[in-house]
């Protein structure tokens, strides 16, 4: 009987966390749609609001992923608005945080984004190739086969 009560208590105590994750996921889907359909003016304040909310929460795997996804969107939006230096700064932060959180898929994507920003610069040979090399190392180390085609497109451009 005690075990049964304990199990019920544990399940009920996890409900607020699950509700927060679902709320966060719903907000992320809305932001994804706004960015996808280029409603950038509407997406930016929602990204800032959700980022602020996430920073005040306990860090979980889903909140780390959400934080990185929001950073990726910020970098993308700034690139579309021709704010390359801000976009590069955000993408470099994305590299740093994904490495800190030990999320190699995000780190791989971040290195490809940074390489894209350096692609048109005078530092192409040094910086762009450096980040493409980092992405390739992550691909090999973590068997990121499902992301390899993205790397191939980036390296060929």
C-alpha positions as CSV (number, residue, x, y, z in Angstrom):
1,X,0.0,0.0,0.0
2,X,2.8,2.4,0.9
3,X,4.5,1.7,-2.4
4,X,1.3,2.4,-4.3
5,X,0.9,5.8,-2.5
6,X,4.5,6.6,-3.1
7,X,4.1,5.9,-6.8
8,X,1.0,8.1,-7.0
9,X,2.8,10.9,-5.2
10,X,5.8,10.7,-7.6
11,X,3.5,10.8,-10.6
12,X,1.6,13.8,-9.3
13,X,4.7,15.6,-8.4
14,X,6.0,15.4,-12.0
15,X,2.8,16.8,-13.6
16,X,3.8,20.5,-13.3
17,X,7.1,19.7,-15.0
18,X,5.4,17.9,-17.8
19,X,2.9,20.7,-18.2
20,X,5.8,23.3,-18.4
21,X,7.6,21.2,-21.0
22,X,4.4,20.9,-23.0
23,X,3.8,24.6,-22.8
24,X,7.4,25.3,-23.9
25,X,7.0,22.8,-26.8
26,X,3.9,24.5,-27.9
27,X,5.5,27.9,-27.8
28,X,8.5,26.6,-29.7
29,X,6.3,25.2,-32.5
30,X,4.6,28.6,-32.8
31,X,8.0,30.3,-33.1
32,X,9.2,27.6,-35.6
33,X,6.2,28.4,-37.8
34,X,6.7,32.2,-37.5
35,X,10.3,31.8,-38.6
36,X,9.5,29.4,-41.3
37,X,7.0,31.7,-42.8
38,X,9.3,34.8,-42.4
39,X,7.1,36.5,-39.8
40,X,10.3,37.8,-38.2
41,X,8.9,40.9,-36.5
42,X,6.4,38.7,-34.7
43,X,8.9,35.9,-34.0
44,X,11.6,38.0,-32.4
45,X,9.7,39.2,-29.3
46,X,8.3,35.7,-28.8
47,X,11.9,34.3,-28.9
48,X,13.1,36.9,-26.4
49,X,10.2,36.1,-24.1
50,X,10.6,32.4,-24.2
51,X,14.4,32.7,-23.7
52,X,13.8,34.8,-20.6
53,X,11.3,32.3,-19.3
54,X,13.7,29.4,-19.9
55,X,16.6,31.1,-18.2
56,X,14.5,31.4,-15.0
57,X,13.6,27.7,-15.0
58,X,15.5,24.6,-13.7
59,X,17.7,23.3,-16.5
60,X,16.5,20.1,-18.1
61,X,17.4,18.4,-21.4
62,X,14.4,19.9,-23.0
63,X,15.1,23.4,-21.8
64,X,18.7,23.1,-23.0
65,X,17.5,22.0,-26.4
66,X,14.9,24.8,-26.5
67,X,17.5,27.4,-25.5
68,X,19.8,26.3,-28.3
69,X,16.9,26.2,-30.8
70,X,16.0,29.8,-29.9
71,X,19.6,30.9,-30.3
72,X,19.6,29.2,-33.7
73,X,16.5,31.1,-34.7
74,X,18.0,34.4,-33.4
75,X,21.1,33.8,-35.6
76,X,18.9,33.0,-38.6
77,X,16.7,36.1,-38.1
78,X,19.7,38.4,-37.8
79,X,21.2,36.9,-40.9
80,X,18.0,37.6,-42.9
81,X,17.9,41.1,-41.5
82,X,21.5,41.6,-42.8
83,X,22.9,41.9,-39.3
84,X,25.8,39.6,-40.0
85,X,28.0,40.5,-37.1
86,X,25.2,40.0,-34.6
87,X,24.3,36.8,-36.3
88,X,27.9,35.5,-36.2
89,X,28.1,36.4,-32.5
90,X,24.9,34.4,-31.7
91,X,26.1,31.5,-33.7
92,X,29.5,31.4,-31.9
93,X,27.5,31.5,-28.6
94,X,25.5,28.6,-29.9
95,X,28.7,26.6,-30.5
96,X,29.9,27.4,-27.0
97,X,26.7,26.5,-25.3
98,X,26.1,23.3,-27.3
99,X,29.6,22.2,-26.3
100,X,29.0,23.1,-22.7
101,X,25.7,21.2,-22.7
102,X,27.4,18.2,-24.4
103,X,24.8,18.2,-27.3
104,X,26.9,17.2,-30.4
105,X,24.0,17.5,-32.9
106,X,23.5,21.2,-31.9
107,X,27.2,21.8,-31.9
108,X,27.5,20.3,-35.4
109,X,24.6,22.5,-36.7
110,X,26.2,25.6,-35.0
111,X,29.6,25.0,-36.6
112,X,27.9,24.7,-40.0
113,X,26.1,28.0,-39.3
114,X,29.3,29.8,-38.3
115,X,31.0,28.4,-41.4
116,X,28.2,29.8,-43.5
117,X,28.7,33.3,-42.0
118,X,32.5,33.1,-42.7
119,X,31.9,31.9,-46.3
120,X,31.7,35.3,-47.8
121,X,34.5,36.9,-45.7
122,X,38.1,37.4,-46.2
123,X,38.8,34.8,-43.5
124,X,37.3,32.1,-45.7
125,X,40.3,29.8,-45.9
126,X,41.0,30.0,-42.2
127,X,37.7,30.4,-40.3
128,X,35.2,28.8,-42.6
129,X,37.3,25.7,-43.2
130,X,38.1,25.5,-39.4
131,X,34.4,25.3,-38.5
132,X,33.6,22.8,-41.4
133,X,36.5,20.7,-40.0
134,X,35.0,20.9,-36.5
135,X,31.6,19.8,-37.9
136,X,33.2,16.9,-39.7
137,X,35.0,15.8,-36.5
138,X,31.7,15.8,-34.6
139,X,30.1,13.8,-37.5
140,X,32.8,11.2,-37.2
141,X,33.0,11.1,-33.4
142,X,29.3,10.8,-32.8
143,X,28.1,9.0,-36.0
144,X,25.8,11.8,-37.0
145,X,24.8,10.0,-40.2
146,X,21.4,11.7,-40.3
147,X,23.2,15.1,-40.5
148,X,25.9,14.2,-43.0
149,X,24.0,15.3,-46.1
150,X,23.7,18.8,-44.6
151,X,27.5,18.8,-44.2
152,X,28.0,17.7,-47.8
153,X,25.8,20.5,-49.1
154,X,27.7,23.1,-47.0
155,X,31.2,21.7,-47.9
156,X,30.3,21.8,-51.6
157,X,29.0,25.3,-51.7
